[in-house]
Amino acid sequence: MDLPTQIQDRLDALGILAADVEERFVRGSGPGGQKINKTASTVCLTHRPSGTTVRCQRERSQAANRELAWAELCEKISEARRAEKAARRSAAEKARRKARPKSRRQKAIQVAGKRHRADIKSKRGRVRPE
């Protein structure tokens, strides 16, 4: 499985082994008539560990579609990793904000609000006939 050096470098940077990717050539679909229906120029790549799948049918050439599919697979996996990293960072930041103590001003406002609510509730006593 010979891949262009540019794509191989991206795979190495992402830590993806080319052996972990299943590569299939299938018949295309959509506009193009008899030619597209008879030739297997569409490339399907599946990265088994992550379950990421890419299907490419942009060009008429199988070789061109293969390169585009590999590049798209690298981009999709790196985007998924970036999103996962951002989610972890966001969760850590949320936990940090939640755990930090309130400032004196925030505490005073909260206590004042509770006192106000207590005053309102204390006036809700049972109605007694006089």
N, C-alpha and C positions, 0 to 999 in steps of 0.2 A: 504494500500500500504506500505508494510514493505520494507524498504531499509536498506542496511548495514550501520552501524554507520559511517564508513569512508566516504561514499558517502553523507550521511545526513549532516555530518560536513562541507563538501565542499559546499553543497547547502546552508547551513546556512551562511557560509562565503561569498558566492556570493550574498546572499539576495534573493534567488530563492525559491518560495514556490512549493512544490511537486504538489499541486493542480493546478498550472498553466501549468503543463506539461501533455499533452495528450499522453497516452501510448497505443499502439496497437500491437497486435501480428498477423503477416501475414505469408502467405506461402512464402518460400524462392524461389530463382531462381538460375540458374547456374548449375555447375556440382554437381552431387550427386545422380542423377537418381530418381527413384520412391520415395525413402524415403524423399528427400528434397521437392518434389512436393506435398507430402501428409500431411506433418506436418507443423504446424504454429510455427516454432521455431525462425523466424526472428522478431526482436523487432524494432518498429518505435516509436521514441519519438519526440514530437513537443512542443517547448516552445512557448506558444501562444503570450505573450507580445513582444518577440523579433523576432518571426517567425523562429527561428533556428530549423532545423530538423536533426535528426540523425537516421540512419538505420544500424543495426548491425546483421550480419549473420556469424560471424567468427567461432562459436562453434556449436556443434550439439545440445547442451542443451539450452532450452529456458531460464532457470534461469541464466546460464553463459552469454548468450547473453544480458540478461536484465541488469546485473551488468556492463558489458562492455559498453553497450549503455548509461547508466546513467553516467559512468565515462567520456565517450567521449563527452556527452552533456555538462557536467561541464567544460571540457577542451575547447570546442568550444566557449562557452559563455565567459569564462574568457579571451580567446585569442581575441575575438571580443572587449571586454572592454579594454584590453591592447592596441589594435590597435587604438581604438577611443581616448583613453587618449594620446597616442603618437601623433596622428594627431592634437589634440587640442594644445599640447605642441609645436609641430612644427609650427603651425599657429601663435601662440603667439610669438615664437622666430623670425619668419619671419617678423611679424609686428614690433617687437622691432628693428630688424636690419634695416628695411626700414625707420623707423622714426628717427633713430639717425642721428645727424648732421655729415657732412663730415669733415675730418681733414683738416688742412691748406694745407698739401701736396696734398691731393686729390683735393682740390679746385683749387690749383695752376695748377695742371696737366690738370684739366678740362678747365680752362680758357685758357691755352696755346693751347690746342686742338681746342677750339672755334676760337681763333685768327688765327690759321693756316688755318682752314676751311674758315674763312672770307677772308683771303688773296687769297686763291685759287678761291673763288667765285668772288672776285672783279676783277680778271683778265679775267672773262668770258664776258666782255662787248660786245656790238653789234659791228659787223664788219662793218666798214665804208670804202667806196672806197676812196682812196687818190688821 
